Amino acid sequence: MNALLLSAILGVVMMFSGILLKSKAAVRNLAIAGISILLLVNILEMSGTVFFRIDTKGMMAFDNFALLFNSIAFISTLLYLLLSARDMEKVGVNYAEYFALIFFILCGITLTSSFRSLLILFLGIEIISIPLYILTGSDKRNLKSNEASLKYFLLGSFSTGLMLMGIALIYGAIGSFDTSVIGAFTGTTPSALLIAGILLLLFSMAFKASVAPFHFWTPDVYDGAPTVFTSFMATIVKAAVFIAFIRLFDESFGFQQKQWQLFIAILTVATLFIGNITAVFQQSVKRMLAYSSIAQAGFMMLSLYAMNTDAKEGLLLYTVAYSFATIGIFAVLIKMKDYTFDGFNGFAKQQPLLAATTTIFLLSLAGIPLTAGFLSKFYMLKAAMGTGKNLWLVIFAVLMAAVSVYYYFRVIQAMYFKEGNPQPIETTPVFKWTLVVLAAAVILLGIFPNLLLSWYYF
Amino acid sequence: MPINYYIFLALALFSIGIVGVLTRRNAIIIFMCIELMLNAVNLLLVAFSKMHYLKNAAADAMTTAGTDGQLFVFFIMVVAAAEVSVGLAIIVMMYRNIHSVDINFLNRLKH
């Protein structure tokens, strides 16, 4: 509850800071201070210090899972702002407003991680989506940005329509929006209304999480949006949608797991296949990362398929591993002029530190041992094994992880083993240190995952 | 009236919206079709709300069952209004750059 209210207040504060503060550095520092306070307040709530006690009538529950995920999202955003806040200046003139929109998105994220009512789920998803439409189109003169924004907006609100229809049908069948009331449904044969409602809700959540076959908007939107905001969209927002996804299916529809499990397995296979195979053929690193985010979504779907303790722990670890690594790669990519693989030729000679950290992030995404990416993939596969059936799904996921090594290593190969002369890029000490901290965190979590997971039971 | 009539009407409106989104090429008309989908949901929610109220009112005259459905409708209206303001701004932004609101334009990102 602390973070929910404070993030909304900070959003308004940032909006006015654009008028009151003249220097861009001041706005940036205010935003970084704001996100630090947000993180601190959320950690205080984890240890029992709640500033605002508001009776939500059971519509929200700030349990350990939600609070831990909020902390992960805030830490990722803090690191993201430290790395990339400077680059937002290039996007447009409304510098303070970008931060305001990011804080509003964080407010939506706290809603989606802690909802207990479908109403809050709907509000959370919308509070995340609407600022994202604006951020996608923030490069107003760029046709690609315009196009991505319009496409995202039309398809996003279309999927919102599907989600609302699903919620309405479930309401008709059950008579309540409360997830626990829906989960307590005991009838042996669910009515047609309920089945249609669950399917529509599943489709729209799959759409928001870019799960195949509802992924077609993802590469275009991620490619067209300004790269700074793609970084935010592909990591923190995507993780939040997955948290909402697993919460919804765990609490509300767990009683019918047998009936939708195979369906989820098919979606998972399609996502893994399409994401990985298409990423192999990309020429632009930005577009490759967009497809890689679809492929990683396929792995996160395994947690939804399994839906046990391993799956929930694994999903938290996965969100950290994926967000940290992808934020790090994007932070370097934003600085580059040339987004193709060839743009990275000879990068290691020119920027040895940046190349080394990027290599660690890529290794983590590919799932090489001693990185967080390996352990998070391991947790997902272990969770899927735990269900005791559909072993082919696990085998397929491992094969696809092997395919992903190809396109991640192409970047490493370009950086270290190809001759080239990339354009010089400017970095600040803060940028370099943050990258080193991120890389250290990725390795540390790969060796001691309990550093994170013990908080879940704290 | 039986609840089935409301369900059929809402589903018909919803389907018209979906078909419109999938077949029309004008961004404004697609947007209107999305609004039609949302309003079909509003209608359905109100109908269900009344249904649940009547079901519970037989046993308990003071029941509040069904109010949450009507409350949801207000939230949908507010969110739809926010979406309209952002969506029209995006369409205007596109119109300023290419002087058209035809979404056949949306194919440059493929390459």
Chai-1 contact restraints between the chains, C-beta under 6 A:
chainA,res_idxA,chainB,res_idxB,connection_type,confidence,min_distance_angstrom,max_distance_angstrom,comment,restraint_id
A,L119,B,F72,contact,1.0,0.0,6.0,A-B,restraint_1
A,E126,B,V79,contact,1.0,0.0,6.0,A-B,restraint_2
A,I130,B,A82,contact,1.0,0.0,6.0,A-B,restraint_3
A,I130,B,V86,contact,1.0,0.0,6.0,A-B,restraint_4
A,Y133,B,V86,contact,1.0,0.0,6.0,A-B,restraint_5
A,G137,B,I90,contact,1.0,0.0,6.0,A-B,restraint_6
A,K140,B,M93,contact,1.0,0.0,6.0,A-B,restraint_7
A,L143,B,N97,contact,1.0,0.0,6.0,A-B,restraint_8
A,N146,B,M93,contact,1.0,0.0,6.0,A-B,restraint_9
A,N146,B,M94,contact,1.0,0.0,6.0,A-B,restraint_10
A,N146,B,N97,contact,1.0,0.0,6.0,A-B,restraint_11
A,E147,B,L106,contact,1.0,0.0,6.0,A-B,restraint_12
A,E147,B,L109,contact,1.0,0.0,6.0,A-B,restraint_13
A,S149,B,I90,contact,1.0,0.0,6.0,A-B,restraint_14
A,L150,B,I90,contact,1.0,0.0,6.0,A-B,restraint_15
A,L150,B,M94,contact,1.0,0.0,6.0,A-B,restraint_16
A,K151,B,L106,contact,1.0,0.0,6.0,A-B,restraint_17
A,F153,B,G87,contact,1.0,0.0,6.0,A-B,restraint_18
A,F153,B,I90,contact,1.0,0.0,6.0,A-B,restraint_19
A,L154,B,I30,contact,1.0,0.0,6.0,A-B,restraint_20
A,S157,B,I34,contact,1.0,0.0,6.0,A-B,restraint_21
A,S157,B,E83,contact,1.0,0.0,6.0,A-B,restraint_22
A,F158,B,V21,contact,1.0,0.0,6.0,A-B,restraint_23
A,F158,B,I34,contact,1.0,0.0,6.0,A-B,restraint_24
A,G161,B,I34,contact,1.0,0.0,6.0,A-B,restraint_25
A,G161,B,M37,contact,1.0,0.0,6.0,A-B,restraint_26
A,G161,B,L38,contact,1.0,0.0,6.0,A-B,restraint_27
A,L164,B,V41,contact,1.0,0.0,6.0,A-B,restraint_28
A,M165,B,F14,contact,1.0,0.0,6.0,A-B,restraint_29
A,M165,B,V41,contact,1.0,0.0,6.0,A-B,restraint_30
A,A168,B,V41,contact,1.0,0.0,6.0,A-B,restraint_31
A,A168,B,L44,contact,1.0,0.0,6.0,A-B,restraint_32
A,A168,B,L45,contact,1.0,0.0,6.0,A-B,restraint_33
A,Y171,B,F48,contact,1.0,0.0,6.0,A-B,restraint_34
A,Y171,B,G69,contact,1.0,0.0,6.0,A-B,restraint_35
A,G172,B,F48,contact,1.0,0.0,6.0,A-B,restraint_36
A,G175,B,H52,contact,1.0,0.0,6.0,A-B,restraint_37
A,F177,B,D68,contact,1.0,0.0,6.0,A-B,restraint_38
A,D220,B,L109,contact,1.0,0.0,6.0,A-B,restraint_39
A,D223,B,L109,contact,1.0,0.0,6.0,A-B,restraint_40
A,G224,B,L109,contact,1.0,0.0,6.0,A-B,restraint_41
